[in-house]
Amino acid sequence: MTHVRVGIGVLLKPAGDAHSVICGIRKSSHGAGKLALPGGHLEMYEEWSNCAEREVLEECGVECTPGSVTWSKILTNDPMVHENKHYVTIFMQAQVAVNQTLQNMEPDKCEGWKAYNYEELVEQNARDNLFGPLKHLLELDSAQALFS
């Protein structure tokens, strides 16, 4: 790749749980074996919130609560030198709509979805188990506030 791409990472909170986010273990070519948020590439002319909603539906099989998708006001710079990739990741926040059950819609790309709180993600980071964008997010001083 010879250009930087824009990625969207979704801090997807389970219905009724403001202190956790949904993550899954990646199976794809870059970041395989690492814990990551739902998300993906921002498409041409797509709004950030629309991308977040689309990716959550495509990957987790659930809709976001209407009006819950907002920008976290956090971006990370994510060079992935060993994979010859470079992303800037925009982090969006969203809530799973009530009465919806997470599904693994892309089992070839993800092992499954589970809720993690801040302390659990910090522990996973200490074990070097986080995908680059999520790792960079947790290294920011402002990250813990996203879980309160």
C-alpha contacts under 8 A as a table, 3 or more apart, distances in Angstrom:
res1	aa1	res2	aa2	distance
1	M	4	V	7.94
1	M	84	N	6.22
1	M	85	K	5.97
3	H	86	H	7.31
4	V	85	K	7.40
4	V	86	H	5.07
4	V	87	Y	5.34
4	V	88	V	7.10
5	R	41	H	7.48
5	R	86	H	6.44
5	R	87	Y	4.77
5	R	88	V	6.39
6	V	41	H	6.03
6	V	42	L	5.79
6	V	87	Y	5.51
6	V	88	V	5.05
6	V	89	T	5.85
6	V	90	I	7.40
7	G	39	G	7.22
7	G	40	G	5.39
7	G	41	H	4.57
7	G	42	L	5.73
7	G	87	Y	6.28
7	G	88	V	6.11
7	G	89	T	4.54
7	G	90	I	6.19
8	I	39	G	5.21
8	I	40	G	5.37
8	I	41	H	6.14
8	I	42	L	6.37
8	I	48	W	7.35
8	I	51	C	7.19
8	I	52	A	6.58
8	I	89	T	5.49
8	I	90	I	4.92
8	I	91	F	5.87
8	I	92	M	7.01
9	G	37	L	5.83
9	G	38	P	6.06
9	G	39	G	4.57
9	G	40	G	6.81
9	G	52	A	7.43
9	G	89	T	6.52
9	G	90	I	6.17
9	G	91	F	4.79
9	G	92	M	6.19
9	G	133	P	7.83
10	V	37	L	5.95
10	V	38	P	5.53
10	V	39	G	5.65
10	V	52	A	6.11
10	V	56	V	7.65
10	V	91	F	5.80
10	V	92	M	4.87
10	V	93	Q	5.68
10	V	94	A	6.84
11	L	21	V	5.63
11	L	22	I	7.01
11	L	37	L	6.66
11	L	38	P	7.73
11	L	91	F	6.90
11	L	92	M	5.99
11	L	93	Q	4.67
11	L	94	A	6.20
12	L	21	V	5.13
12	L	22	I	5.46
12	L	37	L	7.80
12	L	38	P	7.60
12	L	93	Q	5.99
12	L	94	A	4.88
12	L	95	Q	5.49
12	L	96	V	6.69
13	K	17	D	6.26
13	K	18	A	6.09
13	K	19	H	7.53
13	K	20	S	5.82
13	K	21	V	4.60
13	K	22	I	6.26
13	K	93	Q	7.72
13	K	94	A	6.19
13	K	95	Q	4.69
13	K	96	V	6.13
13	K	115	A	7.88
14	P	17	D	5.35
14	P	18	A	7.39
14	P	20	S	7.07
14	P	21	V	6.70
14	P	22	I	6.99
14	P	95	Q	6.05
14	P	96	V	5.24
14	P	115	A	7.18
15	A	95	Q	6.15
15	A	96	V	5.11
15	A	97	A	6.13
15	A	98	V	5.52
15	A	99	N	7.95
16	G	98	V	7.99
17	D	20	S	6.17
18	A	147	F	6.48
18	A	148	S	6.44
19	H	117	N	5.87
19	H	118	Y	7.39
19	H	147	F	4.54
19	H	148	S	5.50
20	S	115	A	5.77
20	S	116	Y	5.11
20	S	117	N	4.15
20	S	118	Y	6.79
20	S	147	F	6.24
21	V	37	L	7.98
21	V	115	A	5.27
21	V	116	Y	5.48
21	V	117	N	6.44
21	V	147	F	7.89
22	I	37	L	6.45
22	I	38	P	7.42
22	I	113	W	6.24
22	I	114	K	5.40
22	I	115	A	4.40
22	I	116	Y	6.29
23	C	35	L	6.24
23	C	36	A	5.29
23	C	37	L	4.62
23	C	38	P	6.57
23	C	113	W	5.53
23	C	114	K	5.64
23	C	115	A	6.29
23	C	116	Y	6.91
24	G	35	L	5.36
24	G	36	A	5.48
24	G	37	L	6.50
24	G	38	P	7.48
24	G	110	C	6.12
24	G	111	E	6.34
24	G	112	G	5.36
24	G	113	W	4.60
24	G	114	K	6.37
25	I	32	A	7.43
25	I	33	G	5.71
25	I	34	K	5.27
25	I	35	L	4.35
25	I	36	A	6.13
25	I	110	C	5.54
25	I	111	E	5.37
25	I	112	G	6.77
25	I	113	W	7.78
26	R	31	G	6.24
26	R	32	A	4.90
26	R	33	G	5.42
26	R	34	K	5.58
26	R	35	L	6.25
26	R	36	A	6.56
26	R	109	K	5.89
26	R	110	C	4.68
26	R	111	E	6.57
27	K	31	G	7.45
27	K	32	A	4.59
27	K	33	G	6.09
27	K	108	D	6.64
27	K	109	K	4.63
27	K	110	C	5.24
27	K	111	E	6.85
28	S	31	G	6.64
28	S	32	A	5.27
28	S	108	D	7.61
28	S	109	K	5.09
28	S	110	C	7.49
29	S	32	A	5.92
30	H	83	E	6.37
31	G	34	K	5.51
31	G	131	F	5.50
31	G	132	G	7.48
33	G	129	N	7.48
34	K	129	N	5.02
34	K	130	L	4.92
34	K	131	F	4.98
35	L	129	N	6.01
35	L	130	L	4.70
35	L	131	F	5.60
36	A	130	L	6.37
36	A	131	F	5.37
36	A	133	P	7.98
36	A	134	L	6.27
37	L	134	L	7.06
38	P	55	E	6.74
38	P	56	V	6.16
38	P	59	E	6.71
38	P	60	C	7.60
39	G	52	A	6.51
39	G	55	E	5.29
39	G	56	V	6.80
39	G	59	E	7.91
40	G	51	C	7.94
40	G	55	E	6.41
41	H	51	C	7.86
42	L	46	E	6.53
42	L	48	W	7.10
42	L	51	C	6.08
43	E	46	E	5.37
43	E	51	C	7.45
46	E	50	N	6.60
46	E	51	C	6.47
47	E	50	N	5.20
47	E	51	C	6.28
48	W	51	C	5.16
48	W	52	A	6.31
48	W	71	W	7.95
48	W	92	M	7.73
49	S	52	A	5.06
49	S	53	E	6.24
49	S	69	V	5.87
49	S	70	T	6.66
49	S	71	W	7.64
49	S	92	M	7.24
50	N	53	E	5.14
50	N	54	R	6.03
51	C	54	R	5.07
51	C	55	E	6.03
52	A	55	E	5.27
52	A	56	V	6.14
52	A	69	V	7.46
52	A	92	M	6.79
53	E	56	V	5.26
53	E	57	L	6.24
53	E	63	E	6.93
53	E	64	C	6.38
53	E	69	V	7.53
54	R	57	L	5.25
54	R	58	E	6.05
55	E	58	E	5.00
55	E	59	E	5.85
55	E	60	C	7.93
56	V	59	E	5.33
56	V	60	C	5.31
56	V	61	G	6.75
56	V	62	V	6.47
56	V	63	E	6.95
56	V	64	C	7.57
57	L	60	C	5.49
57	L	61	G	4.51
57	L	62	V	5.00
57	L	63	E	5.75
58	E	61	G	5.89
58	E	105	M	6.48
58	E	106	E	7.82
59	E	103	Q	7.72
59	E	104	N	6.35
59	E	105	M	5.04
59	E	106	E	5.89
60	C	102	L	5.37
60	C	103	Q	4.99
60	C	104	N	5.47
60	C	105	M	5.80
60	C	113	W	7.48
61	G	101	T	7.84
61	G	102	L	6.09
61	G	103	Q	5.31
61	G	104	N	7.09
61	G	105	M	6.10
62	V	96	V	6.76
62	V	97	A	7.34
62	V	100	Q	6.12
62	V	101	T	6.79
62	V	102	L	6.12
62	V	103	Q	7.51
63	E	96	V	6.22
63	E	97	A	5.84
63	E	100	Q	7.66
64	C	68	S	6.79
64	C	69	V	7.19
64	C	94	A	6.21
64	C	95	Q	5.44
64	C	96	V	4.65
64	C	97	A	5.02
65	T	68	S	5.42
65	T	69	V	7.72
65	T	94	A	7.28
65	T	95	Q	5.53
65	T	96	V	5.65
65	T	97	A	4.16
65	T	98	V	7.36
66	P	69	V	7.48
66	P	97	A	7.67
67	G	70	T	7.86
68	S	93	Q	7.27
68	S	94	A	5.02
68	S	95	Q	5.80
69	V	92	M	6.66
69	V	93	Q	5.47
69	V	94	A	4.38
69	V	95	Q	7.24
70	T	92	M	5.61
70	T	93	Q	5.25
70	T	94	A	6.60
71	W	74	I	7.55
71	W	90	I	7.80
71	W	91	F	6.39
71	W	92	M	4.48
71	W	93	Q	6.08
72	S	91	F	5.75
72	S	92	M	5.26
72	S	93	Q	5.89
72	S	146	L	7.75
73	K	91	F	7.33
74	I	90	I	6.48
74	I	91	F	5.81
74	I	137	L	7.94
75	L	88	V	6.86
75	L	89	T	5.49
75	L	90	I	4.76
75	L	91	F	6.16
75	L	137	L	8.00
76	T	88	V	5.73
76	T	89	T	5.23
76	T	90	I	6.92
76	T	133	P	6.56
76	T	136	H	6.47
76	T	137	L	6.64
77	N	86	H	7.95
77	N	87	Y	6.36
77	N	88	V	4.76
77	N	89	T	6.59
77	N	133	P	7.71
77	N	136	H	7.92
78	D	86	H	5.79
78	D	87	Y	5.01
78	D	88	V	5.77
78	D	89	T	7.07
78	D	132	G	6.40
78	D	133	P	5.93
78	D	136	H	7.54
79	P	85	K	6.30
79	P	86	H	4.18
79	P	87	Y	6.10
80	M	83	E	5.53
80	M	84	N	6.06
80	M	85	K	5.04
80	M	86	H	5.51
80	M	87	Y	7.88
80	M	132	G	7.64
81	V	84	N	4.91
81	V	85	K	6.25
81	V	86	H	7.45
82	H	85	K	7.83
89	T	133	P	6.60
96	V	100	Q	7.13
97	A	100	Q	6.11
102	L	113	W	7.04
103	Q	112	G	7.63
103	Q	113	W	7.38
104	N	107	P	5.86
104	N	110	C	7.19
104	N	111	E	7.62
104	N	112	G	5.34
104	N	113	W	6.64
106	E	109	K	5.42
106	E	110	C	6.13
107	P	110	C	5.14
107	P	111	E	6.04
107	P	112	G	7.14
108	D	111	E	7.77
110	C	113	W	7.90
116	Y	120	E	5.88
116	Y	121	L	6.43
117	N	120	E	5.39
117	N	121	L	6.41
117	N	147	F	7.18
118	Y	121	L	5.19
118	Y	122	V	6.22
118	Y	144	Q	6.60
118	Y	147	F	6.29
119	E	122	V	5.05
119	E	123	E	6.22
120	E	123	E	5.05
120	E	124	Q	6.23
121	L	124	Q	4.90
121	L	125	N	6.05
121	L	138	L	7.91
122	V	125	N	4.96
122	V	126	A	6.28
122	V	138	L	7.12
123	E	126	A	5.11
123	E	127	R	6.56
124	Q	127	R	5.10
124	Q	128	D	6.38
124	Q	129	N	5.21
124	Q	130	L	6.46
125	N	128	D	4.87
125	N	129	N	5.60
125	N	130	L	5.58
125	N	135	K	6.37
125	N	138	L	7.94
126	A	129	N	7.58
130	L	134	L	6.13
130	L	135	K	5.35
131	F	134	L	5.63
131	F	135	K	6.03
132	G	135	K	5.00
132	G	136	H	6.06
133	P	136	H	5.13
133	P	137	L	6.14
134	L	137	L	4.97
134	L	138	L	6.27
135	K	138	L	5.30
135	K	139	E	6.40
136	H	139	E	5.14
136	H	140	L	6.84
137	L	140	L	5.54
137	L	143	A	6.26
138	L	141	D	7.77
138	L	143	A	5.47
138	L	144	Q	7.57
139	E	143	A	7.32
140	L	143	A	5.49
141	D	144	Q	7.19
142	S	145	A	5.81
142	S	146	L	7.48
143	A	146	L	5.59
143	A	147	F	7.67
144	Q	147	F	5.62
144	Q	148	S	7.27
145	A	148	S	5.46
